[in-house]
Amino acid sequence: MPEITRKQLLMAVISGRGPAYLRGVDLSNLDLSSAGWLAEADLRNADLSSANLSRSNLRNANLQQANMQNCNMAIANLEGAILQSARINVANLRAVNLAGANLREATLVGTTLVKANLKEANLESADLEGANLQGANLWKAKLSQANLRMTNLRGANLSEAYLEGKLVDHYETPPKNPSQYQGFVGSVGGIQLTDLIQIVCLSRSNLMFKIESESGCGTIHVGSGRVYHAQLDRLDGEDALFKMLAWEGGRFETVTLEEVGASTINKPVENLIIEAMRRRDESMPAFMRGKHGSMLREIRRYLPIPAYPSRELMKLTVAEGKNIRPTQEVQIIDAFASTDTGEILCSIVAEEDVFIAPLRFIRIKRNHPLFDLTVNYHKEMKKT
């Protein structure tokens, strides 16, 4: 179809009666910022990729199966909107209002949802891998069967959120029958257990984590907003807890507890997490401790970061069944320290794929403020 301008689109909507009917229309790359006439619009299967919808009013709009990849919806109003099965990967939804919205089975891989209002939103079976929900309001949100691998939930309000579901590793094929999950299931390497425990404590769920790794098998008991017991072979209490939180790989699942049992741990979860992080830092190689913290702080300050793959990264992705071109731009959406090797690992978005790779395999753009810092980091890693 021929390209249409914002003015032509606006005139077409004004000339009609009732909500805008734009089902299946190609609106990609259009500037629709601050549009107030999209409330209750029918945008099913519409192409809104790379469109600018910042501050627009899409209240109660139907965006089912719409393509909204790389769309800018910062501070937009999508209260009560239907976004079921919509593709919203690597989009900007900072401070968006999605209260009561239906995002069931939507894909939001690598999407920015910082300080978004998701109060009572339905995110069942949604793919939020690598998404940034820092400071988001998820009060009474439904997250059953949602994929939260590498999701940033720091400072999010998860009060009364329904969290029971699966949290699968990116490379794992989900089972055909989701009901076989009793709670969260996932990879210890796929999510920080400290983050997941904080989520469960905020939701005040009563759960027992069963954790398995090459180092052993143990359990962590959470109830009424606190960690109250841990067991690892003959160890129990804090000693068992900190050993398991230091594991770099393994599997976990959760089982709902009917009642809270006897306590062997009596500290607030915040104190336990701080102590776990302190022990993790101490386990890093001495030459990396000081530089590691400052480097991570700088990276997180600029997220997301545009970058390009090295030859090593392309080889790594080919081995994992992906194909990245040398000139293809990727985005760093998160970074964290590996307690095993003492280097920085990054969560990378390449088109619709999200994967983890060492920072030494990634080349940041020359004009980026972190360029010189990362070049020095690469040189240091080569020496060691």
CORDA-V962756 format. One line per field, one symbol per residue. ss: DSSP state (h for helix, s for strand, l for the rest). psi: psi as a letter, one per 40 degrees, with the letter a starting at -180 (. if undefined). burial: 1 if it has 9 or more other ideal C-beta (glycine too) atoms within 8 Angstrom, else 0. A space follows every 50 residues. Layout:
# CORDA-V962756
ss->???
psi->???
burial->???
This chain:
# CORDA-V962756
ss->lllllhhhhhhhhhhlllllsllllsllllsllllllllllsllllslll lsllllsllllsllllsllllsllllsllllsllllsllllsllllslll lsllllsllllsllllsllllsllllsllllsllllsllllsllllslll lsllllsllllslllllllllllllllhhhllllssslllllhhhhhhhh hhhlllsssssssllssssssssllsssssssllsshhhhhhhhhlllll ssssssllllllllllllhhhhhhhhhhhhhhlllhhhhhhhhhhhhhhh hhllssssslhhhhhhhhhlllllllllsssssssssllllllsssssss llsssssshhhsssllllllhhhhhhhhhhhhhl
psi->iiiiiddddddddddaiaihhfheiheieihfieheeeheihfheihehe ihfheihfheihfhfihfhfihfheihfheihfheihfifihfhfihfhe ihfheihfheihfhfihfhfihfheihfheihfheihfheihfheihfhe hhfheihfheihehaigiidehhiidgdeeheaihahdedihdddddddd ddefihihhhhhieeahiihhhifeiheiihhbeiiadddddddeehdia iiiihhhdihaihehfiiddddddddddddddeiideedddddddddddd deiihhiiiidddddddddeeihhidehhihheiiiihedeeihiihhhh beihihiideehhiideideddddddddddddd.
burial->00000000110110000001011000110101101011101111011110 11110111101111011110111101111011110111111111011110 11110111111111111110111111111111110111111111011111 11100101101110111111000000010010111111011011111111 11101111111010000111111001111111001111111111111001 11111110001001100010011011101110010001101110110111 01111111110011011100010100010111111011100111111111 0001101111110110010110110011011000
